[in-house]
Amino acid sequence: MNNHSETNYFKIGAFILAGIGLIIAALLLFGSNKLFQPTVYIESYFDESVQGISEGYPVKYRGLQIGYVKKLAFTSEIYTNAPRNTAANQKHSRSIYVLLAITSKLFTNLSKTEITTLLNNEIFSGLRVKIMPQGITGTTYIELNYVDPKNNPIPKLDWQPQYFYIPSAPGILTQLGNSTQSRLDELKGIDFKKIFENIGTLTSSLDQLSKKTNQILDKNTKPLEITLRNLQDISDNMRTLSEQIKLYPSQLLFGGSPPPLDPSKL
């Protein structure tokens, strides 16, 4: 009886161990790409919200996926020994630390020196890390792309980054929000009350001008009608005179019709 029970316990234990082994093998199989593939780590710091970004989210270079988000944290949690009394640190003490795992051969096939040279050149040309929306689903991703380096200067850091570093740039949503706020601030400075008062004054002036114009036209209507009638009479007389000259051209020279011919005097 006891031997039978011990055999059952052994079978149950072996089954559990086999199941655990299968789970571990599956994890290793499906996760081997990330576990064993070469990886280059790049860090950046965001002064804007990283809402919508989580660990494991894709990282793209000009639309092509090259890695994933490895870690998110407050920058002050990562670099605890950075000086706290400088303007640069005050700006970045509230920033978000984002660690990117780059698995693309674009980086992994290069040496550390080659990656440093490449990034320095591309950062000088405007390469920045941005948060980008993905369609209308509300999800976002991290993208490496180029911006105007004059409008997005490289910030000064008071600590030495542990990994390769690429500065960040505001995402589209942040730029849109800043632009909207800027327009609202400009509208606040406009004196709409004065503008409407000026419009009212202009409308009143135009109304007065219209009334005066109507008055002038009313006063001059009768003389105008008389003048037009006289012009019509002159035109009729000229037409009659023209017809008579056609019939009796001598009137133009002698002032009247020629006398009738007397046959007896011929």
C-alpha positions as CSV (number, residue, x, y, z in Angstrom):
1,M,0.0,0.0,0.0
2,N,2.8,2.4,0.9
3,N,4.8,1.5,-2.1
4,H,1.8,2.2,-4.3
5,S,1.3,5.7,-2.7
6,E,5.0,6.5,-3.1
7,T,4.8,5.5,-6.8
8,N,1.9,7.9,-7.4
9,Y,3.7,10.7,-5.6
10,F,6.7,10.1,-7.8
11,K,4.6,10.2,-11.0
12,I,2.9,13.4,-9.9
13,G,6.3,15.0,-9.1
14,A,7.8,13.9,-12.4
15,F,4.8,15.3,-14.2
16,I,5.1,18.7,-12.5
17,L,8.8,18.8,-13.2
18,A,8.2,17.9,-16.8
19,G,5.6,20.7,-17.1
20,I,7.9,23.3,-15.6
21,G,10.7,22.1,-18.0
22,L,8.4,22.6,-21.0
23,I,7.4,26.1,-19.8
24,I,11.0,27.1,-19.4
25,A,11.9,25.6,-22.8
26,A,9.0,27.5,-24.4
27,L,10.1,30.8,-22.8
28,L,13.7,30.2,-24.0
29,L,12.5,29.3,-27.4
30,F,10.2,32.3,-28.0
31,G,12.4,34.8,-26.1
32,S,15.8,33.6,-27.5
33,N,15.8,36.5,-30.0
34,K,16.0,39.0,-27.2
35,L,18.1,36.9,-24.8
36,F,20.9,36.0,-27.2
37,Q,20.9,38.7,-29.9
38,P,23.5,41.5,-29.8
39,T,22.1,44.7,-28.3
40,V,23.3,48.3,-28.1
41,Y,21.8,50.5,-25.4
42,I,21.0,54.1,-26.0
43,E,19.5,56.4,-23.3
44,S,17.6,59.7,-23.6
45,Y,15.7,62.1,-21.3
46,F,12.3,63.5,-21.9
47,D,11.0,66.8,-20.4
48,E,7.5,66.0,-21.6
49,S,5.0,63.3,-20.6
50,V,5.8,59.7,-21.7
51,Q,2.1,58.7,-21.5
52,G,1.5,55.8,-23.8
53,I,5.1,54.4,-23.7
54,S,5.8,51.2,-21.8
55,E,8.7,48.8,-21.5
56,G,8.8,46.6,-24.6
57,Y,7.3,49.2,-26.9
58,P,8.9,49.5,-30.3
59,V,11.8,51.8,-31.2
60,K,11.9,52.9,-34.9
61,Y,14.4,54.7,-37.0
62,R,12.6,56.8,-39.6
63,G,9.7,54.3,-39.5
64,L,11.7,51.1,-39.5
65,Q,11.8,49.1,-36.2
66,I,15.3,48.8,-34.8
67,G,14.7,47.8,-31.1
68,Y,12.4,48.2,-28.1
69,V,12.1,50.2,-24.9
70,K,14.1,48.5,-22.2
71,K,13.5,50.7,-19.2
72,L,11.6,53.8,-18.0
73,A,12.4,55.7,-14.8
74,F,12.9,59.2,-13.3
75,T,16.3,60.5,-14.3
76,S,17.0,61.5,-10.7
77,E,16.6,57.8,-9.7
78,I,19.3,56.7,-12.2
79,Y,21.8,59.5,-11.6
80,T,21.4,60.2,-7.9
81,N,24.9,61.8,-7.5
82,A,24.3,64.6,-10.1
83,P,24.7,68.1,-8.6
84,R,21.4,69.7,-7.7
85,N,22.2,73.4,-7.7
86,T,22.8,73.9,-11.5
87,A,20.3,75.0,-14.1
88,A,20.9,72.0,-16.2
89,N,20.2,69.6,-13.4
90,Q,17.1,71.5,-12.2
91,K,15.8,71.1,-15.8
92,H,16.5,67.4,-16.0
93,S,15.8,66.4,-12.4
94,R,12.1,66.2,-13.3
95,S,12.8,64.5,-16.7
96,I,12.0,60.9,-17.6
97,Y,14.9,58.4,-18.3
98,V,14.3,56.1,-21.2
99,L,16.7,53.3,-22.0
100,L,16.4,51.9,-25.6
101,A,17.6,48.5,-26.6
102,I,18.8,48.6,-30.2
103,T,19.0,45.2,-31.9
104,S,19.4,46.4,-35.5
105,K,22.6,45.5,-37.3
106,L,22.8,49.1,-38.2
107,F,24.4,49.5,-34.7
108,T,25.2,46.0,-33.5
109,N,27.7,45.3,-36.3
110,L,29.7,48.4,-35.3
111,S,32.4,48.8,-32.7
112,K,31.9,51.1,-29.7
113,T,34.2,53.7,-31.3
114,E,32.4,53.5,-34.6
115,I,29.0,53.9,-32.8
116,T,30.3,56.9,-30.9
117,T,31.6,58.6,-34.1
118,L,28.3,57.8,-36.0
119,L,26.1,59.1,-33.2
120,N,28.1,62.3,-32.8
121,N,27.9,63.1,-36.5
122,E,24.1,62.3,-36.7
123,I,23.3,64.2,-33.5
124,F,25.1,67.2,-34.9
125,S,22.9,66.8,-38.1
126,G,19.7,66.8,-36.0
127,L,19.2,63.2,-34.9
128,R,16.8,63.2,-31.9
129,V,14.6,60.8,-30.0
130,K,10.9,61.6,-30.2
131,I,7.6,60.2,-28.9
132,M,5.3,59.6,-31.9
133,P,1.6,58.7,-32.0
134,Q,0.6,55.5,-33.9
135,G,-2.6,56.0,-35.9
136,I,-5.8,56.8,-34.1
137,T,-5.5,54.0,-31.5
138,G,-3.9,56.2,-28.9
139,T,-0.8,54.1,-28.8
140,T,2.7,55.6,-29.2
141,Y,6.2,54.5,-30.0
142,I,9.8,55.9,-29.8
143,E,11.3,57.1,-33.0
144,L,14.8,58.2,-34.0
145,N,14.4,60.9,-36.6
146,Y,15.9,64.2,-37.7
147,V,14.8,67.7,-36.7
148,D,16.3,71.2,-37.2
149,P,19.3,71.3,-34.8
150,K,19.0,75.1,-34.4
151,N,15.5,74.8,-33.0
152,N,16.5,71.7,-30.9
153,P,19.9,72.3,-29.5
154,I,21.8,69.7,-27.5
155,P,21.2,70.2,-23.8
156,K,24.1,70.4,-21.3
157,L,24.2,67.5,-18.9
158,D,25.8,67.5,-15.4
159,W,26.4,63.8,-15.4
160,Q,28.1,61.3,-17.7
161,P,25.6,59.0,-19.4
162,Q,26.1,55.3,-18.7
163,Y,25.2,54.3,-22.2
164,F,25.3,55.9,-25.6
165,Y,23.2,59.1,-25.5
166,I,20.9,60.8,-28.0
167,P,19.0,64.0,-27.1
168,S,15.3,64.1,-27.2
169,A,13.0,66.5,-29.1
170,P,9.3,67.4,-28.4
171,G,6.8,65.0,-30.0
172,I,4.0,66.1,-32.3
173,L,1.4,66.2,-29.6
174,T,3.6,68.3,-27.4
175,Q,4.4,70.7,-30.3
176,L,0.7,71.0,-31.1
177,G,-0.1,71.7,-27.4
178,N,2.6,74.3,-27.2
179,S,1.5,75.9,-30.5
180,T,-2.1,76.1,-29.3
181,Q,-1.1,77.6,-26.0
182,S,1.0,80.2,-27.7
183,R,-1.9,81.2,-29.9
184,L,-4.2,81.4,-26.9
185,D,-1.6,83.6,-25.1
186,E,-1.5,85.9,-28.2
187,L,-5.3,86.1,-28.2
188,K,-5.3,87.2,-24.6
189,G,-3.2,90.3,-25.5
190,I,-5.8,91.4,-28.1
191,D,-8.2,94.2,-26.9
192,F,-11.4,92.8,-28.5
193,K,-13.5,95.4,-26.7
194,K,-11.7,98.2,-28.4
195,I,-11.9,96.4,-31.8
196,F,-15.6,96.1,-31.5
197,E,-15.9,99.7,-30.4
198,N,-14.0,100.7,-33.5
199,I,-16.2,98.5,-35.7
200,G,-19.2,100.2,-34.2
201,T,-17.8,103.7,-34.9
202,L,-17.0,102.7,-38.5
203,T,-20.5,101.3,-39.0
204,S,-22.0,104.5,-37.6
205,S,-19.8,106.7,-39.9
206,L,-20.8,104.6,-42.9
207,D,-24.5,104.9,-42.0
208,Q,-24.2,108.7,-41.7
209,L,-22.4,108.9,-45.1
210,S,-25.1,106.8,-46.7
211,K,-27.8,109.2,-45.4
212,K,-26.0,112.3,-46.6
213,T,-25.5,110.7,-50.0
214,N,-29.2,109.9,-50.3
215,Q,-30.1,113.5,-49.3
216,I,-27.8,115.0,-52.0
217,L,-29.3,112.6,-54.6
218,D,-32.9,113.6,-53.5
219,K,-32.1,117.3,-53.9
220,N,-30.6,116.9,-57.3
221,T,-33.1,114.5,-58.8
222,K,-35.4,117.2,-60.3
223,P,-32.6,119.2,-62.0
224,L,-31.1,115.9,-63.3
225,E,-34.5,115.0,-64.8
226,I,-34.7,118.4,-66.5
227,T,-31.2,118.1,-67.9
228,L,-31.9,114.6,-69.3
229,R,-35.1,115.8,-70.9
230,N,-33.3,118.7,-72.6
231,L,-30.6,116.4,-73.9
232,Q,-33.4,114.2,-75.3
233,D,-35.0,117.3,-77.1
234,I,-31.6,118.3,-78.5
235,S,-31.1,114.8,-79.8
236,D,-34.5,114.8,-81.5
237,N,-33.9,118.2,-83.1
238,M,-30.5,117.0,-84.4
239,R,-32.2,113.9,-85.9
240,T,-34.8,116.1,-87.7
241,L,-32.2,118.5,-89.0
242,S,-30.2,115.6,-90.4
243,E,-33.2,114.2,-92.2
244,Q,-34.0,117.6,-93.8
245,I,-30.4,118.1,-95.0
246,K,-30.5,114.7,-96.6
247,L,-33.7,115.7,-98.5
248,Y,-32.7,119.4,-99.2
249,P,-28.9,119.8,-99.2
250,S,-29.3,123.4,-100.4
251,Q,-30.7,124.4,-97.0
252,L,-27.2,124.0,-95.6
253,L,-26.0,126.8,-98.1
254,F,-29.1,129.0,-98.8
255,G,-31.0,128.6,-95.5
256,G,-34.1,127.3,-97.3
257,S,-35.6,125.2,-100.1
258,P,-34.8,126.2,-103.7
259,P,-37.7,128.1,-105.5
260,P,-39.9,126.0,-107.8
261,L,-39.0,126.1,-111.5
262,D,-41.2,128.3,-113.9
263,P,-41.6,126.6,-117.3
264,S,-42.4,129.8,-119.1
265,K,-39.0,131.2,-118.2
266,L,-37.1,128.2,-119.6
